[in-house]
Amino acid sequence: MNPTAIESHLKLVLLQWMIIIAVAWAFGRLGKKFGQPLAVGEILAGILLGPSALGLIWPKDWPELFPQSTQQSLQLLGKLGIILLLFQVGMEFDYGHLRSRSRTVTAVSICGIAVPFVCGLLIGPWLHREFAPETPVLGFQLFLCIALSISALPIMGRILLEMKLERTAIGAMGISAAAIDDVIGWILLAVATALVNSNFEGWALVGQVVGVLLFFVLLQKVVGPWLRRVWRRSVEKTNGAGLSPSYLALLLVVLFTCCLVTNRLGVFAIFGAFLLGVSLHQEIGLVKAWRDKFSDFVLVAMVPIFFTNTGLHTDIGGLNTATEWWACSLLLAAAVAGKLGGCYFAARLTGQPARDAACIAALMNTRALMGLVAINIGLELKLLTRDLFTMLVIMALLTTAMTGPLLRWWLPADLRKQL
């Protein structure tokens, strides 16, 4: 690409980024007035900027504002934002609660995968027959079950941070169960990809699981403690001045290295960021310094790009028959019954109070980010038609929109006071 073409491309990306920031900020704050997390408003902003709204109002010139040529640039910016967000999410949570609640985390994560999977198996044959008969049955069925089973780890994190629940037992149990579910979900996505490409290798999947576990242990026992020691020495040298340029450079190099390692293991780069964050969560001063320096920029300028970019590919107007809307309703019902119902049952079975169990289940029912990532992968693998893609995006949006109101309704009295 010559310098003139680069400048022209940059000009268009900057214009799109400016529009995305402004519209996402406005709709995110509008959503908060109705008790919704910022992510819901940001996804809605993307849908309104896409073919479902702006594309209808401005059909001739809309493709010129959001052309295919800039999609990769927007996706790259969005994924960088998600990496930085997940690193902060990993650092923000107090996992000390889990020592006495590991049974609940295990049970919730298992039921959070198994029950929605069963729901997917029940509705999958009809959906395949009606909307995607040309796709491989096994690949379609597996992918549908994954889309219903996955939870939105970073969005759950943002909701907990916004509601000041990040260091509560409910927050720690929810985020930990979601992390387990998401790792399982990514591994299953790898299985689906292998099936589609007719290259299934069972031992490769075992290697992925073992590799991630070993890497997590390495971060917890070696890399995390070393970075924390270097941080304390840095604070002493700078008299508590915060993140020094030298330490920031080291931290970013380690962060991106972790992303590359998990990418190489086949479990997506964003998990490397999350696992490194978890290994540093004990260092409260470092967490605060990172938050003060980067949190607002990431949340305002970077993360909305991902949600908006998904909305740009969603055409709600494409659902124009009663059968399509019935299928959309069925998907939503299966998603909520499987995740919300299954996780509530598991939490109650392991001794959690009813309100705590309901809050954990509501958190697990959140699908926005990870659900949208999985849905986009399904579209790329040609396991979804455009109509099914739109239905699943609507499901991800509505299950996320439910989370805030349900939490406010079900929170124990002592936690409700701090909202």
Legacy VTK file of the C-alpha trace (Angstrom):
# vtk DataFile Version 3.0
C-alpha trace
ASCII
DATASET POLYDATA
POINTS 419 float
0.000 0.000 0.000
1.511 3.346 -1.025
1.642 6.359 1.377
-1.303 8.089 -0.297
-3.470 4.957 -0.028
-2.434 4.502 3.623
-3.385 8.105 4.387
-6.754 7.658 2.673
-7.387 4.421 4.586
-6.357 6.049 7.881
-8.671 9.003 7.248
-11.663 6.690 6.825
-10.755 4.556 9.878
-10.384 7.688 12.031
-13.771 8.965 10.824
-15.397 5.616 11.647
-13.653 5.467 15.029
-14.839 8.990 15.863
-18.441 8.087 14.976
-18.263 4.821 16.942
-16.903 6.525 20.079
-19.554 9.248 19.984
-22.542 7.001 19.275
-21.413 4.224 21.660
-20.823 6.761 24.445
-24.257 8.312 23.952
-26.148 5.022 23.800
-24.086 3.489 26.614
-25.108 6.329 28.942
-28.676 6.152 27.711
-28.683 2.444 28.551
-27.379 3.145 32.052
-30.387 5.378 32.692
-32.508 2.243 32.195
-30.293 0.119 34.462
-28.335 -1.508 31.615
-24.582 -2.121 31.420
-22.671 0.065 28.977
-22.127 -2.937 26.688
-25.834 -3.188 25.870
-25.961 0.415 24.689
-22.755 -0.093 22.702
-24.116 -3.180 20.914
-27.346 -1.323 20.186
-25.279 1.564 18.804
-23.550 -0.847 16.428
-26.884 -2.253 15.256
-28.203 1.260 14.638
-25.069 2.173 12.669
-25.432 -1.007 10.603
-27.826 -2.141 7.866
-30.692 -2.562 10.357
-31.135 1.203 10.790
-28.667 3.616 9.194
-28.358 1.335 6.159
-32.122 1.599 5.634
-32.206 5.369 6.072
-29.096 5.969 3.962
-28.919 2.945 1.621
-26.975 4.623 -1.179
-24.099 6.132 0.788
-23.960 3.830 3.868
-21.528 1.341 2.240
-19.152 4.241 1.595
-19.088 5.131 5.298
-18.416 1.546 6.436
-16.744 -0.181 3.464
-15.383 -3.714 3.572
-11.835 -2.376 3.112
-11.698 -1.005 6.684
-13.234 -3.998 8.444
-9.911 -5.628 9.328
-8.579 -2.383 10.791
-11.660 -1.978 12.996
-11.506 -5.614 14.087
-7.843 -5.245 15.033
-8.522 -2.150 17.135
-11.460 -3.883 18.817
-9.433 -6.982 19.672
-6.611 -4.894 21.139
-9.217 -3.225 23.335
-10.567 -6.595 24.483
-7.028 -7.776 25.359
-6.482 -4.724 27.573
-9.951 -5.066 29.116
-9.521 -8.751 29.957
-6.143 -8.052 31.549
-7.817 -5.539 33.860
-10.741 -7.873 34.540
-8.305 -10.586 35.627
-6.574 -8.177 38.012
-9.740 -6.715 39.512
-11.150 -9.797 41.243
-10.501 -11.179 44.729
-10.252 -14.966 44.401
-9.812 -15.506 48.128
-13.564 -16.155 48.339
-13.132 -19.335 46.298
-11.265 -21.327 48.961
-14.555 -22.059 50.705
-16.717 -22.068 47.580
-14.867 -24.192 45.031
-17.755 -26.716 44.972
-20.150 -24.013 43.842
-17.800 -22.762 41.112
-17.277 -26.298 39.800
-20.982 -27.188 39.862
-22.089 -23.903 38.279
-19.498 -24.154 35.504
-20.459 -27.775 34.719
-24.196 -27.085 34.663
-23.570 -23.819 32.819
-22.193 -25.870 29.933
-24.189 -29.105 30.175
-27.771 -27.801 30.515
-27.598 -25.261 27.627
-25.896 -27.978 25.574
-28.917 -30.224 26.097
-31.235 -27.359 25.145
-29.223 -26.890 21.954
-29.535 -30.586 21.131
-33.311 -30.359 21.523
-33.903 -27.370 19.229
-30.973 -27.909 16.846
-32.546 -30.421 14.427
-35.525 -28.166 13.697
-33.356 -25.052 13.271
-31.039 -26.925 10.919
-33.921 -28.274 8.851
-35.643 -24.879 8.565
-32.734 -22.444 8.196
-29.464 -24.202 7.348
-30.112 -27.551 5.605
-27.034 -27.062 3.404
-24.613 -26.920 6.368
-23.046 -30.043 7.955
-25.477 -31.354 10.586
-22.858 -32.285 13.180
-20.909 -29.046 12.820
-24.073 -26.937 12.980
-25.407 -28.788 16.009
-22.123 -28.529 17.902
-21.759 -24.847 17.140
-25.340 -24.058 18.222
-24.738 -25.800 21.554
-21.535 -23.793 22.044
-23.294 -20.497 21.294
-25.949 -21.294 23.926
-23.403 -22.488 26.514
-20.793 -19.740 26.474
-20.758 -16.832 28.959
-19.409 -13.308 28.434
-16.458 -13.128 30.809
-15.312 -9.524 30.124
-18.840 -8.108 30.015
-19.618 -9.849 33.284
-16.483 -8.178 34.590
-17.622 -4.759 33.396
-21.067 -5.237 34.950
-19.529 -6.218 38.286
-17.141 -3.274 38.196
-19.958 -0.851 37.361
-22.053 -2.252 40.243
-19.054 -2.401 42.645
-19.425 -6.162 43.098
-15.943 -7.139 41.868
-14.594 -8.110 45.303
-17.693 -9.864 46.603
-18.173 -13.626 46.881
-20.926 -13.469 44.240
-18.607 -11.669 41.827
-15.678 -14.032 42.394
-17.804 -17.166 41.989
-19.529 -15.845 38.874
-16.342 -14.713 37.137
-14.501 -17.939 37.988
-17.311 -20.191 36.729
-17.545 -18.078 33.564
-13.792 -18.361 32.997
-14.015 -22.167 33.193
-17.016 -22.197 30.850
-15.269 -19.968 28.341
-12.133 -22.121 28.258
-14.331 -25.167 27.631
-16.251 -23.176 25.019
-13.084 -22.217 23.105
-11.885 -25.805 23.141
-15.250 -26.904 21.761
-14.986 -24.205 19.109
-11.663 -25.736 18.124
-13.424 -29.101 17.845
-16.119 -27.546 15.643
-13.490 -25.951 13.442
-11.652 -29.248 13.129
-14.852 -31.051 12.164
-15.702 -28.465 9.536
-12.219 -28.698 8.052
-12.266 -32.537 8.279
-9.109 -32.458 10.319
-10.194 -33.690 13.747
-7.256 -34.589 16.004
-8.206 -35.703 19.507
-4.680 -35.614 20.878
-4.239 -32.030 19.678
-7.220 -31.015 21.828
-5.779 -32.837 24.845
-2.544 -30.970 24.215
-4.451 -27.671 24.254
-5.993 -28.369 27.655
-2.719 -29.544 29.199
-0.846 -26.620 27.671
-3.268 -24.031 29.073
-3.151 -25.611 32.535
0.655 -25.690 32.567
0.820 -22.103 31.359
-1.602 -21.008 34.089
0.543 -22.705 36.744
3.657 -21.011 35.311
1.990 -17.612 35.550
0.752 -18.229 39.087
3.991 -19.643 40.482
6.738 -17.890 38.509
5.787 -14.993 36.225
3.189 -13.335 38.492
5.313 -13.368 41.669
8.312 -12.055 39.687
6.315 -9.164 38.201
4.930 -8.307 41.634
8.441 -8.186 43.119
9.648 -5.956 40.285
6.611 -3.711 40.841
7.381 -3.293 44.549
10.999 -2.393 43.767
9.784 0.077 41.130
7.453 1.748 43.643
10.312 2.086 46.138
12.590 3.713 43.549
9.953 6.173 42.371
8.576 6.913 45.870
5.119 5.610 44.968
4.801 7.611 41.734
2.749 4.874 40.042
3.468 3.065 36.783
6.961 4.067 35.677
7.766 3.974 31.929
10.261 1.159 32.503
7.808 -1.031 34.388
5.017 -0.267 31.916
7.243 -1.360 29.034
8.065 -4.616 30.849
4.424 -5.258 31.714
3.231 -4.725 28.143
5.934 -7.013 26.741
4.923 -9.770 29.185
1.223 -9.157 28.469
1.619 -9.497 24.706
3.870 -12.531 25.176
1.117 -14.225 27.192
-1.364 -13.418 24.428
0.960 -14.999 21.866
1.373 -18.124 24.023
-2.369 -18.755 24.385
-2.835 -17.993 20.699
-0.210 -20.620 19.929
-2.063 -23.042 22.215
-5.206 -22.448 20.157
-7.306 -20.865 22.944
-7.276 -17.274 21.577
-4.963 -14.437 22.573
-7.414 -12.733 24.942
-7.112 -15.596 27.446
-3.406 -14.910 27.858
-4.297 -11.390 28.990
-6.881 -12.682 31.465
-4.589 -15.343 32.944
-1.769 -12.828 33.447
-4.198 -10.439 35.141
-5.298 -13.185 37.536
-1.652 -13.795 38.502
-1.295 -10.120 39.514
-4.598 -9.523 41.311
-3.027 -9.625 44.795
-1.019 -6.463 44.081
-3.681 -3.849 44.828
-1.364 -0.890 44.127
-0.546 -2.201 40.656
-4.224 -2.795 39.924
-5.078 0.790 40.906
-2.178 2.236 38.909
-3.237 0.333 35.773
-6.865 1.328 36.226
-6.002 5.011 36.686
-3.786 5.045 33.605
-5.730 2.951 31.086
-9.249 2.032 32.194
-11.158 5.025 30.819
-9.348 5.003 27.481
-9.955 1.282 26.954
-13.634 1.437 27.923
-14.435 4.607 25.970
-12.241 4.320 22.872
-11.349 0.657 22.284
-13.945 -1.821 23.528
-16.975 -0.192 21.791
-15.342 -0.871 18.419
-15.884 -4.615 18.827
-19.565 -4.272 19.695
-20.193 -1.743 16.960
-18.412 -3.863 14.378
-20.702 -6.806 15.202
-23.744 -4.570 14.883
-22.556 -3.510 11.450
-22.972 -7.137 10.342
-26.419 -7.594 11.922
-29.514 -7.048 9.799
-32.597 -7.330 11.997
-34.743 -6.374 9.014
-33.699 -9.664 7.450
-36.073 -11.503 9.832
-39.347 -10.903 8.045
-41.422 -14.066 8.523
-43.324 -15.450 11.505
-41.218 -18.638 11.379
-37.981 -16.652 11.674
-39.236 -14.689 14.669
-40.544 -17.876 16.257
-37.090 -19.407 15.837
-35.513 -16.308 17.399
-37.863 -16.591 20.395
-37.108 -20.300 20.723
-33.359 -19.606 20.743
-33.786 -16.990 23.449
-35.967 -19.291 25.587
-33.474 -22.159 25.276
-30.565 -19.876 26.140
-32.224 -18.475 29.263
-33.679 -21.780 30.483
-30.388 -23.576 29.983
-27.989 -21.048 31.457
-30.072 -19.225 34.043
-31.979 -22.301 35.175
-29.027 -24.687 35.095
-26.669 -22.386 37.021
-29.298 -21.508 39.634
-29.972 -25.195 40.246
-26.234 -25.911 40.595
-25.627 -23.025 43.013
-28.569 -24.023 45.200
-27.493 -27.661 45.132
-24.115 -26.675 46.612
-25.626 -24.713 49.490
-25.778 -21.116 48.234
-28.664 -18.937 49.499
-31.456 -18.393 46.993
-30.591 -14.749 46.269
-26.863 -15.471 45.872
-27.646 -18.419 43.576
-29.990 -16.278 41.473
-27.338 -13.526 41.127
-24.667 -16.033 40.051
-27.108 -17.507 37.513
-27.974 -14.032 36.163
-24.273 -13.278 35.700
-23.673 -16.577 33.911
-26.572 -15.821 31.564
-24.620 -12.826 30.191
-23.324 -13.638 26.706
-22.522 -10.376 24.943
-18.805 -10.356 24.151
-17.826 -14.032 24.167
-21.142 -15.012 22.636
-20.611 -12.491 19.849
-17.054 -13.714 19.250
-18.349 -17.295 18.963
-21.205 -16.224 16.687
-18.801 -14.420 14.366
-16.585 -17.530 14.221
-19.626 -19.609 13.285
-20.387 -17.216 10.440
-16.787 -17.387 9.214
-16.925 -21.200 9.307
-20.119 -21.053 7.189
-22.037 -22.893 9.905
-24.562 -20.051 10.114
-26.775 -18.361 7.612
-27.245 -14.592 7.885
-30.684 -15.087 9.448
-29.347 -17.397 12.156
-26.468 -15.000 12.777
-28.955 -12.196 13.393
-31.077 -14.383 15.701
-28.034 -15.288 17.795
-26.913 -11.653 18.018
-30.396 -10.731 19.290
-30.149 -13.576 21.828
-26.736 -12.338 23.017
-28.014 -8.768 23.317
-31.186 -9.653 25.240
-29.504 -12.080 27.658
-27.007 -9.331 28.454
-29.768 -6.737 28.843
-31.465 -8.998 31.404
-28.429 -9.128 33.682
-28.536 -5.664 35.253
-32.260 -5.654 36.158
-32.110 -9.239 37.471
-29.092 -8.458 39.640
-30.766 -5.389 41.118
-33.876 -7.454 41.811
-32.083 -10.433 43.362
-29.086 -8.878 45.160
-28.990 -9.456 48.940
-29.974 -6.378 50.943
-26.437 -5.616 52.178
-25.082 -5.488 48.598
-28.062 -3.584 47.217
-27.258 -0.668 49.539
-23.955 0.052 47.762
-25.532 0.502 44.308
LINES 1 420
419 0 1 2 3 4 5 6 7 8 9 10 11 12 13 14 15 16 17 18 19 20 21 22 23 24 25 26 27 28 29 30 31 32 33 34 35 36 37 38 39 40 41 42 43 44 45 46 47 48 49 50 51 52 53 54 55 56 57 58 59 60 61 62 63 64 65 66 67 68 69 70 71 72 73 74 75 76 77 78 79 80 81 82 83 84 85 86 87 88 89 90 91 92 93 94 95 96 97 98 99 100 101 102 103 104 105 106 107 108 109 110 111 112 113 114 115 116 117 118 119 120 121 122 123 124 125 126 127 128 129 130 131 132 133 134 135 136 137 138 139 140 141 142 143 144 145 146 147 148 149 150 151 152 153 154 155 156 157 158 159 160 161 162 163 164 165 166 167 168 169 170 171 172 173 174 175 176 177 178 179 180 181 182 183 184 185 186 187 188 189 190 191 192 193 194 195 196 197 198 199 200 201 202 203 204 205 206 207 208 209 210 211 212 213 214 215 216 217 218 219 220 221 222 223 224 225 226 227 228 229 230 231 232 233 234 235 236 237 238 239 240 241 242 243 244 245 246 247 248 249 250 251 252 253 254 255 256 257 258 259 260 261 262 263 264 265 266 267 268 269 270 271 272 273 274 275 276 277 278 279 280 281 282 283 284 285 286 287 288 289 290 291 292 293 294 295 296 297 298 299 300 301 302 303 304 305 306 307 308 309 310 311 312 313 314 315 316 317 318 319 320 321 322 323 324 325 326 327 328 329 330 331 332 333 334 335 336 337 338 339 340 341 342 343 344 345 346 347 348 349 350 351 352 353 354 355 356 357 358 359 360 361 362 363 364 365 366 367 368 369 370 371 372 373 374 375 376 377 378 379 380 381 382 383 384 385 386 387 388 389 390 391 392 393 394 395 396 397 398 399 400 401 402 403 404 405 406 407 408 409 410 411 412 413 414 415 416 417 418
